[in-house]
C-alpha cells in the first residue's frame, strides 16, 4: 500500500476504532466444522496456529486464546491505538499464547510463518486493491497445507444501491472532523429523503438503507459508510481473484446460504437445470435473487479442490457435534400429535413423527452444549424403545435438513459448555476476570464458551463472578446477599428496595436458581463443574424480586 493509503487508514482507525469483539462465524472451531461438513479435514483446534489480519484490539482472538492455551495466536492491525489497547487487555488477563503486532499487513512475507487458520473479517472491501491482493497472497502463502482461510467482503448486487447512500454521506460528512462526520452524513440522508421524488431510484435506495442508518451502532456506520475505502465486488470476481492466488472455494461460513433449495422451486429448478453442478455460478445467481450485500467465504489451497464434497452424507455428519434450540408451547409428546417449535434464526417447524420430536427435545434439553450423532441416537433410541441402528438413516436425514436450513450449530470438537447445571458450577477464570457490573439497570456483553456475545444483567454478573467451581447454590446465595449488603446491587419488590436482611436473603434465594439456569443456557457454565447435576427451574418460574445496581 502506498504511504498515503497507509497513513489515511491508520489515522482513520486511530480516530474511530472499530469495535473489537468476537465474531462466532470466524472462530477456528466453526471453520473446522464447516470444512468437515464439505469433506475437508482441518488441523486440530487445541494446538492450532491462528492468524488474524485486521485484528483490531484482539476482541476476536483473545477469547479463542483463552479457551485453547496450547494454540498459537497472532493478530496484526494497522491501528497502533487498537493494538496497544489489545496488548493491555492481554497483559491484564495474563494470556501467554497470543501476540498482537502493529503493522501494515501487506508487509507479511512467507517468513512470517505458516498458520492453520487465517481470518480476515471486515477488512478486504475496506482497503485499496493492492492490500486486497496481499490478503489473498497471505491466505495462500502463509496457510498450512491442510489449513482454512476466512475472508469477508461486501458484495454486489446488493451494494449497488447502498453505494448511492454512501456517496451522499461521504459528500457531506467525509470532509468533517471525526466528531461531526456521522451526524452530518445522517443529515444528508434526511435532506435527500425529504426531497427525493416518489418512485425514483434515489427514493428506493434511501428506503432500503434507512433502517440500517437508524438502527445500527455508530461504529458500524462509521466504517461501513464513511471509511476512505469501500470496494464491493461480485462473488465470481472474488473467487477468480482467489483462484489467481492459488486458492479454491470451500463454502460460506453460513452454509445455509449456499443451498439452492432454500430459495424455493421457482428459483431452484431453473438454476439447477441451467447451472448443473457449478456451485460458484449457482451462488452468483442466488446473490442476484437475494440482492446479497455481504459474504463470509472459506478458502483452501487449490490442491485440495478434489476433496471437497458438496453433497452432505452421514459419514461426515458422524464426525460432528450438533446444537439446536427447539422451544415448544408445552411438553414434547412422543406420538403423532403435531407440535410447533421455535428454532435458531427465528425458524419455525411443525414436527409430527416421534423421531424428529425426540431428536429436537434431546438437543434443546442440553443447549448450548452439543451432542454427536451417536450420542443423539443413544438418547433417542432409549426413549423410543428401539435400537440406534434402526433410526440412524432417518435421524441423519432430519439433521441434514436442519443443517441445510441453518437451524443447527455445529462443531467437530465439542465446546466445553455444561449440558446440565452442575452442583458446583464453574465459569472459566478468564471470563470471570473480565466481567464488570453494568452501569444503571442495563446489561454488559461478555463472550461465552461458544465465541458469542451474550448480555448479562447485574445479578448475572454478580453470580457469574462467584462461580469458581467450589460453591454450591447456598454459597452463591450468600455471595449475592453480600453484594447487596455492600451496595453493589439492590433487590426490589413492587418498585421498593428491600432493606430487611431476611427479605434480601429470600429474594437472593429465589433468584439464584433462575440466574444459574440462565448462565448455563447462555453458554457461560463450563462442562467441568464439580458435583452432581441439579435440575433446572422451568421457564414458568417467576422471579421473586427485581434487581438493579445501587
N, C-alpha and C positions, 0 to 999 in steps of 0.2 A: 504494500500500500504506500502511496506517496506520502511524504511528510505532512502535507496539508490535510489529507484524509485522516491520517492517524491523529493529528492534533485536534481536528474538528470532532471526531468521535470521542477521543479521550476527554476533551473538555466537556462535551455534552454529558457523558456518563458520570463525570465527577460532579457536575452541577445538578443532574437529575438522575440519581442512581436508580437502576431497575430493581424492583422488588425481588429480593433473593429468598426463595423458598423452594420446598420440594415440588417436583412435578412427577406424579406417580407413573405416568406413561413412559418416562425416560429411564427409570431405575433399571440397573442391570438385571435384577430378578425378573422384571416383566419382559425385558428384551430377550432374555434366555428362554422364557416360556413361549413367547411368540415364535422364536426360531424353532423350538421343538415342535410346535403346532404344525409348522410347514416343513418339517423333515430335517432341520439342521441342529446338530449337537453343538452347543456353545460352551465356552470354558466355565469351570466351576466358579460359583459365586463367592464362596468363602475366602478364596485366595486370588480373586480377580484383580487384574491391573486395569484401572479405570481412568480415563482422561476426559475432562470436560473442557470444551472450547467455549469461552464466554461464560465463565463460572460465576461471575459477579462476586458476591461475598461468601460464596460457598454454601448457600442455603440448600442447594440441591445435592451437594456432595457430602456435607458434614453428617447428616443422619445416616447415610449409607456407610460411611467410615465408622460411625459409632456401632452400627449393627454387626460389622464384619471387621474386627480388629486385625485380622491377618491379610486383609486386602491392601493393595497399594493404590492410593487415590491421589490424583494430581488435577488441579484446575488452573487455567490461565485466563487472565482478563486484562483488557486494555485500561480499565479504570483503576488508578492507584488508590483512590479513596475506598473503593469497594474491596479491593484486595487487602488493604490494611484493616478494614473492618472485619473481614473474614479471618485474618490471622489472629486478631484479638479474640474472636469467638472460639477459635480452635485452641488457643492457649488457655482460655478460661475453662474449657471443657476437658483439657488435658488429653487431647487426642494425638497420638503419635504416628498415625499411618496416613496422614493427609498433608498435602503441601499445596499452597496457593502461590502462583507466580504472577507478577505484574509484567506483562509482555505483549507485544504485537504477535498474534497467533501465526501470522504469515512467516514469522522468523523460525518457526518449528521445522526442524530437518529430521532426516532418518535417525540421526544420532540421538534424538530426544528419547528414543526408546519405543518398544512395542507395547501395545495395550490390547487387552481382551475386549474391552467395551469403550467406544469413543462416542461421546454425547455432545451434540451441538444444538441446543434449544434456544430459539428466539434470536438467532444471530444471522443466519445465511441471507435472508432477504434484506437485512438492515445494514449491510456493508457493501463496499464497492466491488466491482466484478473481479478484481484481482484477488481480493480476500475470499470471495466465493470459490474461486479456483483453488486457493490454498486450503480451504476447508475440505474439499473433496480430495485434494492431493494427500493431506494428512490422514484422512479417513482410509486411504488406500495404503500409503507408505508406512504408516505407524500402527496399522491394525494387524493384530496377530493372525496367523494363518486361518484359525477357526473362529475369529472374532466377529463381532457385530458392531455396526456403526449406526447411530441415530441422528438424523438431521430434520429439523422442522423449518417450514418456509411458507410464505404467503403464496396463494395460487390464483391464477385466472381460471375460469372467467369471473369468479366472484369478486375479485378485487378491481375489476374494470369500473364498476360503479362507485366503489369506495374511493378510488383514486380521485374522483371529482371532489368528494368531500375533503380528502387530504390536501389536494392542491389549493382549495379555497382556504382551508385552515392555515396552511403554510403561508399563503399570501398575506394574511393579516397578522397571524401570530408568530410566524417563523422569525422575523427580524427583531422581535421584542426580547427584553430581558427575561430570564428564566421564570421569575415570579409572575410575569404578565402574560407569558406565552399562551398558556391554556385558556385563561379567561377571554383573551382577545380572539383566539381561534374559535371558541364556542360562540362568541358574539357574531362572528362572520356567518356561522351556520344559522343563527337566529335571523340575521338580516336576509339571507337567501331564502330561508323557509317562509318568511313573511312576504317576499316579493316574487317567488317562483310561480310561473304560470301553471295552473292545474292541468294535469295530464302531460306535462313536459318531462323530458328525460331528466332534467335537473331535479324536478319535484320528486320523481320516482327514486332517484339516488338519495336524496335527502331523507325521504320517508324510510328507506332501508337502513340508513346509518344512524338515524336519530335515536332509536332505542339504545344503541351501543354508547353513544355520546352521553346519554342521560344516566345510564346505569353503571358503566364501567368506572373503575377507580382511576385516579389521576395518573398514577404511574403507567398503567397500560396505555392510556390515551396519549401521554407524552411520547412514548416510544413507538406506538403504532402509527400515529398521525402527524407527529411533529419532529421526528428524528431527521437528520440530514439525508439519510438514505432509506428507501423502501422500494425494493425491486421485486415484485411478484413475478412468477413465471408459470407456464403451463406444466402439468405433471410430466408430459412426454419430453419437454425441454430439460427438466431436471434429471430425468432418467438418462437422456442422451449425454448430458454432462457427466453424470456418474459413470456411465459406461466408458466414456473417454478417459476417465481417471482409473479405470481397471476395476470398477465395482459393478455389482448387479443388484437388482431389486429383489428383496425378500418379501416384505409385507409392510402394511401400515401398523403403527403402534396401537391403533384401534382397529383390529381386524374386521369388525362387523361392517365397516365402510367399504370393504373390498368385494363383498358377496352380492352379485347382481340380483339374486332372488329377493333381497331385502327391498328392492325398489319396485316390486310388482310385476305382473306378467306383461303389461304393456311396454315395460322397459326391458325386461329380461329376455323375452322371446326374440324380438328382432336383433338385439345386441348379440346374443349367443349365436344366432343364425349367421350374422354378418362377420362378427369378430372371431368366432371359433374359440380357440384356446389362448388367444393373445391377451394376457392379463393386463398389461400396460395399456393397450388400446381400449379394452373394456372399461378400465377405470378412468381413462381420459374422457370417454363418453359420459360416464357417470358423473364426472365433475361438472359437465355441462347440465346434466339433468338436475343436479342438486345445487348448482351455482356455487360450487365449493370455493372457500376463501383460504383454507389452511390445511396443510398436510404435515404428517409426522412419519417420516419414511425410514425404514430399517434397511440397511445395505450390508453386503458382504463381498468378499473377493469373487471376481468373475469365475475363478476356477471351481467354485462351489455351486455354480448355477445348476449343474446336473443333479445335485442332491435335493433341490427344492421340490416339494410336493404340494400342489395347490388343493388337492382333494384330501379332506380330513379322514383319518381312519382310527380304529380302536386301539391299534398297537401304539400309536403315538400318544393318544389320549391317556393310555395306561401309565405313561411316564409323568403325567401332570397331576397337580392338586387343584381343586376347584372350590370357589366360594360364591355364594349367592344369597340374595335376600328374597324371601317368599312370604310376604305378610298377608295373611287372610283375615277374614272377619270373625273367625271362630276356630275351634279345634279342627285339625285335619281328620277327615273321615276316610278310612281306607276301604271305600266301596265305590260304587259308580255314581255317587252324588256329585254333580258339578260344583266346583268351588273356584272362586276368583282369588287371584294372588297379585299383589303389587310387588314389582321387582326392581332391580337396579335400572338406572337410566329411565325411570318413570314407566317402565314396561308393565303391562297388564296381561295376564294369561288366565284362561279358564281351563282348569285341569279336571278330567273326569275319571280316568282309569286309576286304580290303586297304585300302580308302579310309579308314574310320574309324581303323584301326590306324596308318596313315601319318600322319593328322592328329594323333592322340594322341601319337605319337612325336615329331613336329615341335614340338608345344607343350611337351612335357616336356623336350626337349633344351635349350631356351633359358630355361625357367622360372627366376626370376620375370619375366624380360623378356617382352614382349608382341609378338605378330605381328598384322598386319592380315589381312583376308580375302585380299587379293591376294597378300600375302607368303606366306601359308599355301598358297594354291593353287599359286603358283610353285614352292615347295619340294616339295610333294607330287606335283604333276604330273610333275616331273622324275624322282622316284623310281619312279613307276608307269608312266612311258613314255607319258603321254597329254597332250593339250592342256588347259590350265586350264579352258577353257570347257566341256569335256566332263564335268568333275566338279563344276562350280560349284554346280549345284542340289542335288546330294546332299551336298556339303560344308556348304552353308547349312543344310540340314535337320538335319545332325548337330550343328552348332554351336547351332542353336536349341534342340534337345533338351537339350543340356548346360546352356545358359543357364536354361532353364525349371526344371531340376532343381537349379540353384545350384552347378554344378561348374566354372564358369569365372569368372575375374575379368575385368573389362572397363575400358577407358579409351578416351576419344576421343583424347586426347593421350597418346602412348606414354610411359611413365615412363622416365627416363634411367638405366636399370639395364642392366648388361652382359649380353648374351646368351651371350657366350663369355668366358673368362678372358683378359684382355689380358696381354701380356708384361710390361708395367709397370702393374699395377693401380692404380686410384685410388679412395679413399674420400673423399667431399666433406669439405673442411676443417671445415665446421660440425659434421659428425658426429664427426670425429676429435677436435675440441676438447672435445667433451662426454663422451668415453669415459674412465671411471675404472675402474682394475682392481678386480675384485670382491674382497671380503674372504673369507678362508678358501678353501675349494675350490668355492665357488658360482659363480653367474653374475650378470651385470648385464643389465638390459633397455635396449636402445637402439632408437631409431626408424630404420627403414630407409627406402629411397627410395620405398617403396610406402605410407608412412604407417602402418606396422605396427610393433609392438613385437616384437623378437626377442631371445632370450637369447644372450649371448656369454660364453664362459669366459675365463680369464685369458690363455691363449695366443692366442685370437682377438682379444682386446683389444690385446695386445702387437703382433700383426701388423697389425691394422687401423690402429693409430696411426702406423704407418710408411708407409702406402700413400698417398703424395702424387703418384703418377704418374711418379716418376723412378726407382723402384727395381725391378730385376728380382728373380727368386727368390733368386739368390745374395746380393744385397744384403739382402733380407728375412731370410734365414737368419742373416747376420752380425748384424743388428739383434736378432734373437731371442736369439742367443748372448750379445750384450752385456747384454740384460736379465737373462739367467740369471746372468751374472758379477756383475751389480750387486745380486743378491739379490732381484730383483723376482718371480722365479718359479723353481721347481725342477723339473727333469726326474727322473722316477722310472722305474726298471726293476725289476719284481718287488717293488715296495714300497720299494726302496732308492734314495736320492738319488744321482744321478750327479754326480761331482766331477771326473773327468778331462776336460780340455779336449776331447780327441778324441771322447770318448763324448757330451759335451754337444753338440758340433757335429754328430755323426751323428744324434743324436735330433732336433735342430732341423731338419736337412736332411730327415729323414723326415716331420716334422710339417708343414712349411710348405706343400707342395703340397695336402695334405688341408685345411689351415686355409683356404687361399685358395679352394679349391673350395667349402667351407662358407660362406665370407663372400659369395661370388657367389650361391650358392643361397639364402642368407638375405636377399639384396637390398641388400647394402651396397656392392658394387663398381659404380662408375659406368660408363656406356657410353662415357665419353670417355677411358678408359685408353689409354696410349700403347703403340705397338708391336704386333707380330703376336700374334694369339690363340694360346694354348697349349692342348694337350689337357688335360682334367681327369682326375685319378685316378679309378678306378672305386670304387664303394661298397664293393667287397670288399677294397680295400687296407687293411692293418692299421696301426694306429699303432705306431711303433717305441718310443714311451715315453709314459707318462702325465705329467701335469704338475700342479703345484699351486703356490699362492703360497708364498713363503718365510715 
